[in-house]
Amino acid sequence: MPHRRHLFSLRFAHALRESCISETYTRDRFVKDLLAGITVGIIAIPLAMALAIASGVAPQYGLYTAILAGFLIALSGGSRYSVSGPTAAFVVILYPIAQSYGLSGLLVATVLSGVILVAMALLRLGRLIQYIPESVVLGFTGGIAVVIVILQLKDLFGLPIAVMPEHFLDKMLLLAAHADDIHWPSMAVAALTLVIMILWPRLHSPIPAHLPAIALASVAAMLFAQADMAVDTIGSRFHYLLPDGSSGQGIPPVLPHFEWPWLREGTGGAPAVWNWQAMQDILPAALAIAMLGAIESLLCAVVLDGMSGRRHSANSELLGQGIGNIVTPFFGGITATAAIARSAANFRAGAQSPVAAMIHSVVVLLGLVALTRLLSYLPMSGMAALLLMVAWNMSEAPKALHLLKTAPRSDIAVFITCFSLTVLFDMVIAISTGMVLAALLFMKEIADMTRVTDISDNKRLVAEPVPQGWCVLKISGPLFFAAADRVFGEIAAMCENRRGIILYLDGVPILDSGGLAALEKLVSVCRKSGTQLMLTDLQFQPLRTLAKAGVQPIAGVQTFHPSIREALEAAATTAA
């Protein structure tokens, strides 16, 4: 099917080949890519730093991620408009890893997740994105948004908290214990940032809201500092040491360099210690990173397809994401995936191909080299306010509210379960439980659709007279393990005082092993009660299942007929 080809194709640099080789790549298209790349690069600089800080590492590692992963994924991936880098969705996974294993643990987990993503691409698993219910996606993204907000509260209010605990209740208790330590200048800077970000879009300016918000927040922080009310900034929070022994504040003005991820610093700046237990602890996190990265990157590609009318290659995009996440950690970059907000901005800015995302990475690189002094003035409370807006946008609250108002109870139950488990425990538990619960509830709904109806008096379906002591029953719906026992149990209860039962199976599309077992029980009941069972009008799949299982007619007990008419004729002969 040509319209589904994008779900199965796999090739390196699919999007780049499609947009720049299969299609003519003109100078005009390059100019559009250049302008879009510059726009998104400027947007990405503060976001990349803020998301690195939220993930528990220094801001430069977010910039390294936008530079390296952003370029590599655009080069090798399958979505022509996607822009990759650090995203808010990963914060809930990365922050605990950084607290327990430091930068080294985070980078090793990222490499492993990249390997898993490449394996998913090679196994052609990109199409599985269509099997994730919206209630699961909205539940865990909403839960992630809440976790991000909670993690930002200490900087938002300027609270003297060095490290946030791992568990939700411990976080809330610690925040409550520091309620009297609110630093009002920090809160004022955060409030200013939020007000500007909320009101700026009303001006319909092409400049993204967070750029003037962060700029004015920095000015406000400097004014407070001059009045002896210092607000914590990137320069005051983060320090670095260069190879020549010189130290500085904020972000080091140096390019990312190669270093083995497992040799990077662990918790507290001490050397990381790797053993079998540590790898066992990291592997589940790597799997969670890979699954979330796959979901978010493919969802982003689907959104961009809807905006552009193009088709992405799902498996090629997973391959690009895997390559980016394998290579980037060797240069200090953290986990990356496609960012919906930056990708949408890229498309709206006129991007024509993945070249725009590659130019965005170059712009971030230039910012790292040339703007480090200015970036050190960014206030932590302003960055926290920026992440609050990012969390709100990723939560898709309007969609969630619409789901709660209009969706069936089963979808609401799945949403609430995923949301609660993400906030209280972690995303892995939330998604696993949500998928299992959604599958179980779906099976229950499908099983409830399978019904038995007595059509003996339906002249349209049963044109011939039904012999005395016989009845014609129609089964509608799949006879699988969750429905078959109930359905055949109902039929078994009708065997008493019946000479025979004709089962009209034209409405049964599926018969599985559970259905076969239930049918065998019904045949056993019929044998004991002396009731003859006739099966008629079987569809292809149930007929094939019966043939594969070696089910044979049993004289006087079970027979098969191609139509109701022939079954009624056989029943009449038997009755005579």
N, C-alpha and C positions, 0 to 999 in steps of 0.2 A: 504494500500500500504506500504510494508515493507521499501521502500527507503525513505518514508516520516514520518516514525514512530517517528524519533527524533524531529520532529516539534510539536508533541502532547503529548509525554511522560512527566511525572512529578513525581519525587521522591527525597527525601532528600538524599544528598551525592551521587548522581547518578554517577558522574565521579570517585569518590573514590571506590565505589562498583564495577564498571565495571573494573577498572584497577588493583585493589588490592585484590578483593574477587572473582569476576567471572574469572579473569585471575590469574595465579599463580604469587605471588609477591616474587621474589627470592632475595637473597643477592646481586647478580650482579645488578639487577634493582635498589635496594636501593642505591648502591654505585653511580650509574649514576644519580639518583635523588639528592643525597647529593652534588655531584660536580656541577650539574646544579643549585641547590638552592643557593650554595655559590656564584657562578658566578653572578646570577641575583640579589642576595642580595647586593653584592658590587656595582653593577650598580645602584640599586634602592636608595641607601642612598643619594647621592647628588641630584638625580632627585626628590625624595620625598620632600626634603627641598626646592628646587627651586620652585616646584609647589605650596607648601604651601605659600611661600613668594608671589608668583604671585597671589595667591587667596586672599591675604590681611591679612594673619595671620602669627604667628611666625613659624619658620622652624620645631620646634619639633612636631607640630601638623601633619605635613606631615609624619614624622617618625612614629608617633602613628598610622596613617592611614595604612601605609604599614605593620606595625606589626599586628594590630588587624584585619582590613578588609582583608588584604592579607591572613591571616591564616584562618579566618572564611569562606570566600568565596571559597577558595580552598577546605576546608573541606566539605562544604554543596552544592557546585555548580554542574553544569552539563558539564563543559568543562575541560578535563584532563590536558591541557597544559597552560591554561590561568593563568596569574599572575595579580592580582588586586592591586590597590593602587591609589594615586592621579594621575590624568591625565590632560594634557593640555587642553582638550576639555571643562572641567568644569570651567576654569578660567573666561571665559566670563560671566558665571552666578554667580559664587561664589564671585568674587571681589566686585560687587555692593552690594551684601547682607552683606558682611563683613564691607563695608564702612557705610552702613545704620544701621545695627543692631549688629555689632560686632561679636565676636566668638559665642556668645549665639545664635544669629539669624541664623548663618550658620549651627550650630549643630542641631538646631530644624528643619530647612528646610531639613537637611539630614535625620533625623529620619522619617519625613513625607514622603520623597521620598522613603525610604526603605519600608514603609507600602504600598505605591502605587505599588512598584515593586513586593511585595509579592502578592498583589491583582491581578496584571497582570498575575503572574504565575498561581494562582489558577483559573483564567478565561481562561487559556490556550492561552494567546495572543502572545506567543513567535513566532508563525508562521507568525505574521503580518510583521516581518522584511522583508519578501520577497516582500511586497507591497510598499516599500519605493524606489522611483526611484533613480538611481545613480546620476542624475543631482541635486537632492535635497541634497544628502549626500555630494557630492563634493562641492556644493555651500556653505553649512553652515560650513563644515570643513575648507574650504579655507578662509571664513570670520572670523572664530575663530582664525585661524593662524595670520591674519592681526591684529586682536584685541590684541593678545598676544604680537606681535612685538611692537605695539604702547605702551602697558603697560610697556615694558622693556626698552624703550628708555631713561627714566629718570635715571635708574641705569647704563645703557650702557655708557652714556656720563657723569655720575656723576653729574647730574643736581640737584640743591637744591630744589626739589619738594617733599613735605611731602606726599600729597595725590593727585591722579589723579582724575579729574572730571568724572562724569558718562557718559556723552554724547561724541560722536566722535568728533564733531566740537570743543567742549570746550577743549578736550584733545589736539587737534592739535594747537589751539590758545595758550594754556598754554605752550606747548613745543616750539612753535615759539617765545614766549615772553622770554624764557630762553635760546635762541640760543647763547647768548654771555657768558653764564655761564658754558660752557663745560669745564669739568675737564680733561685735557689731560692725566694724569696718569691713571685715570679710563678707558678712552677710549683705551689707550695703552694695558692695561690688557685685556680688552674685545677683542681687535684685536688679541692679542696673543692667546687667547682661541679659537677664531674662526679659525685662521690659523691652529692650531694644530688639531682641530676637522675635518677640511677639508682635510688636508694632511695625517693624521695618517692612514686612511684606506689603503693608497697606500703601506704601509709597510706590509700589510697582517698579522698584529699581532693579536693574539687571545684576547689581552687586549682591551676592548672597548675604543673608542677615547676620550670620555669625562673624563675618569679617569686621564690620563696623562695631558690633557688640564687643568683640574681644579687644579691638583697638581702644575704644572708649573705656572699657574696664581697666586696661593697662594704665591709661592716663589717670583714672580715678585712684588706682592703687598707688601710683607715684605721688599724687597729692596727699593721700593719707600718710605715706611714708615721710613726706616733708613736715607733716604735722605730728611727728613722733607716734604715729599709729600704724606701724608697718603691717602690711598684708603679705602673707606668704606668697612667693612667686616661684616660677621654675628656677630662677637663678638662686634663690635662697634655699630651696628644697633639695636641689640636685647639684652634685659636685663631680668632677672628673679629674683623672690623673693621666697625663700624656706620657709616652715612652721616654721623653727626655727629662722626666721628673717634674715638669711644671704642672701646676694644678689650676683649675678654673671653676667657675660656677655656671650652672645651666647645661647647655648642650655643647659637647666638644666639636669644634669646627673641622672635623676630619672625616674622610670618606670611610664607609664600612670596609673592614678588612677581614681576610679569611682567618678563621680559627675553629678548631674542632669544637662542636657544641658541648660535648661531654667534658671538655677542659675549661669551660667558662666557670665563672664564680657561682657558688651555691648560695644558700641562705646566709644572710649577714655578711656577704662578701668573702666568706671562707671558701676554699676549694671544694668543689662538689665531690661527694663520695658515691660511687656507683657500685652496686652489687645486685645480686639476683632479686632480693626483696624490693629494691628501688625500682627495678625494671618491671616487676609484677605490679607495683603500684602505679607506674606511669602508663602501662599499656592500656588499661581501661579508659584513661583520660585521652590517650591518643585515638582510640576508637571513637570516643564521643566527639572529639575535635573533627575527625574525618566525616562522621555522619552529619554533624551540624554544618560543616563546610560544604558538603555535597548538597544538602537541602537548601542552604542559603544561596549558593552560587547558581543552582538550577532554577530556584524560584525567581532570582534576579533575572536570569536569562528569559524565563517565561514572561515576566513583566515587560522586558524590553521587546520581546517578540510582539506583544500586544500593542506596544507604542509604535513600533516601526513597520509591522507587517512582514518582518523577516522571520527566518527559522534558524535557531541555533542547533548545533550538534551536541547533544547532551553528554555523550561519552567523551567526545573531544574536549569539552569543557572540563570534565572531571580529570582528564589526562593533564590539561594545562594547570589546573589547580594543584594536582599532585606534584608536578614538576616544580612549580613555584615554591611549594611548602617543603620540598626536599632540599632544594638548593639554598633558599634564603637563610635558614638558620646557620649555615656555615659562614655567613657574613653578619651575624647578629640580628637578623630579622625574625620577628615573632610570627605567629599564625596569621595567615591571610585568607580571605575569600572575597568574592564579588560583593561590593557594597551597593545596595539598591539606590540609596540617595545620590551617591556620587555617579553611579552609572546613569541614572535618570537625568542628572544635570549634564552629563557628557552628551547624551543624545539630544537634549534640548538646546545645547550650545552649538549643535550642528555637526557633530562627529559623523564621519563617513566610514571609518574602519578602525581596527585595533591600533592603528598608528596613533590615534588621539590618546589612548590610554598609555601608550609607550612615551609619548611626549609629556604626559602628566607626570610620569616618573622622573623624567629629566628635569622638569620644573621643580619638583620636590628636592632633587639632588642639588640644584642651584641654590635653593633656599637653605639647605643644610650648610652649604659652604659660605654663603654670603650674608645670611640673616641671623646667625646664631646669637649675636649680641642683642638684637632686638627681641628675639624669641625668649630670652631669659627674663624679660620684663612681664611676661604673661602671668597674670595672677592665678593662683590655684583655685580660688573660689569662682573666678570667671570660667575657668576650664570645667569646673564641676557643674556650673549652670549650663554650659554648652552641652555637656553629656546628659543633663536632665532633658533638654529638648530632643537630643538624639534618642533617648529612651522613650520619650512620648511618641515620637514619630514611628519608631520601630514596633511599638506596642499595638498599633493599628486598633486603637480603642473604639473608633466608630464601627469597624467591622465586628469587633468582639461584642459590643452592645447590640448590634443588629442580630448577631447569632443568638444571643441570650433571649431576645424578644421573639424571634421567629422560628428558630430551629426546633426539631423534635427533641424530646427529653433525652434521648440517648446521646445526641451531639452535645447538648448542654452538660450532661454528666461527664463526658470525655473532656470537654473544655475546662470545667472546674477542676477535674482531677489533675490534668496536665499543669494548669496554672498553679494549683496549691503545692504539688510535689516539686515543681521547679523552685518555688520560693522557699519552701521548708527544707528540702533536701538538695537535690541536684537535677540537672537536665537529663542525665542518662536514665535515672529512675523514672522521671516524668515521661519521657518519650516512650520508653519501653512499656510502662504501665498503660499509657494512653493508647498505644497501638494495639496492645492485647485487649484492653477494654473495648476499644472501637470495633475490633474484629469480633469479639464475643457478642456485643450488642447487635452488630450487623447480622451475624448468624442467627440470633434470636428473631430478629425482624423477618429475615428470609424464611426461617422455619415456621413462623406464625402465618406466613402467606400460603403455606401448603395445606390444602383443605380437602375434605372428602364430601362429596355431594351425591345424594340418591337421585339419579336421573331416569328412574324406571318409567315415570309418567311423562317424560319429555319427548313428545312426538317428533320434534325436529331432529333429535339425536338418535332416538330409539324408535325407528319406524315400525319394526316388527313387534308383535305382542310378546310380553315377557311371560315365560311359563310359570305356573303356580309354584310358589315356594322359592322362586328365584328373584334376584334384584340386580340392577345395573348401577354400579357406583363409579363416579368420575373423580379421579385424583388430579388436582390442579396444583402445580408447584414442584420444586425439586425434592426428590426423595433422598436426602443426604442424612448423615448420622444424627443431626440435631432435630430432624422432623420425622424420620421414618418410623421410629419406635412408637411415637404418638399416633401417627396416621394408621399404621398397620394394627396397632392396639385397638383403635376404634373399630376397624373392620373386623378384627377377631371377636369383638364383643357382639357383632351382628351374626356370627356363624350359628348361634343357637337357633334351632328351629328353622334353619335355612337349608334347602336342598342344594343350592348353588349360588355363587356370587360371580358376576362378570365385572372385571375391573377395566374401565375405559381409561387408558394411559396416554391418550393423545396430548394431554396437558402436562406431562412429566418430561422435562428436558434433561434431567440429570438423575442418575442412580449410582450411588457410590457403595463402598464395601459395607458401610453401616446400613444402607438401604437393603443390600443383599441379605445381611444377617437378620434384619427385621422381617424380610419376606420369608426367609426360611422358618422363622418362628410362626408366621401366619400359616404357612403350608402345614406345619406340624399340628397347629390347632385345627385346621380344616380336616386333616387326616383322622384326628381323634373324634371330631364331631360328625364326620361323614359328609361334610360339605365340600362340593366340588368348586374349585377356583379356576376361572378362565381369565387370562390376561390378553388384552387386545389393543390394537393400534399403538404399538410401542414405537417411540422415536428412535433415531439411529443410536445415540449414545447409550440409553438403557439397554437396547437390544445387543449392542456390542459388549457391554459389561456382563450381561447374562451369558452370552456366548463364551466370553473369555473365562468366566467362572465355571463353565461346564454345566450350567443349569439345564436340565432336560425335563420334558413332560413326564408326568407321573400318572399312569392310567387311573382314572376315577378320582384323582385328587387335583392335579394341576395340568392345565393345557394352555396352548398359545394359539391365537387366531389373528389373522391380519385385519379384521374389521368386526364391528359390533354385529353386523348382519350375519356373518358366518358364525360368530359365537352364539347368537340367538338360535340359529338353525341347529347347531350342535347341542345346545341346551334342550331344544324342543325334542330332538331325537332321543336324548338321554331320558327326558321326562316321560316319553312315550314307552 
